[in-house]
Amino acid sequence: MSPEEQPGGVVKVIELVGSSPNSFSDAVRNAVKVASQSLRNIQGVEVTGSNATVGSDGSLTNYKVDCKVAFLIEADSLG
């Protein structure tokens, strides 16, 4: 969410890499879940890239996503 979509608010965006042995979707979920343990007011996530590790048998063994997580800065922390 952009600052324009949050009247009078400020949104900060951070970049994260999420991973999962199961899927790209799970990798995104993992990134947001871990971020939510230390961030409040998460507004959205944007996947900016993805890649996977290929095992010796040709199967995908680890899915990774580069993503941007946006969260609302609380007015008290603006000073």
Secondary structure as the mmCIF struct_conf table of DSSP 4:
data_model
#
loop_
_struct_conf.conf_type_id
_struct_conf.id
_struct_conf.beg_label_comp_id
_struct_conf.beg_label_asym_id
_struct_conf.beg_label_seq_id
_struct_conf.end_label_comp_id
_struct_conf.end_label_asym_id
_struct_conf.end_label_seq_id
HELX_RH_3T_P HELX_RH_3T_P1 PRO A 3 GLU A 5
BEND BEND1 GLN A 6 GLN A 6
TURN_TY1_P TURN_TY1_P1 PRO A 7 GLY A 8
STRN STRN1 VAL A 10 SER A 20
BEND BEND2 PRO A 21 ASN A 22
HELX_RH_AL_P HELX_RH_AL_P1 PHE A 24 SER A 36
TURN_TY1_P TURN_TY1_P2 GLN A 37 SER A 38
BEND BEND3 ARG A 40 ARG A 40
STRN STRN2 ILE A 42 VAL A 54
TURN_TY1_P TURN_TY1_P3 SER A 56 ASP A 57
BEND BEND4 GLY A 58 GLY A 58
STRN STRN3 LEU A 60 ILE A 73
HELX_LH_PP_P HELX_LH_PP_P1 GLU A 74 GLU A 74
HELX_RH_3T_P HELX_RH_3T_P2 ALA A 75 LEU A 78
#
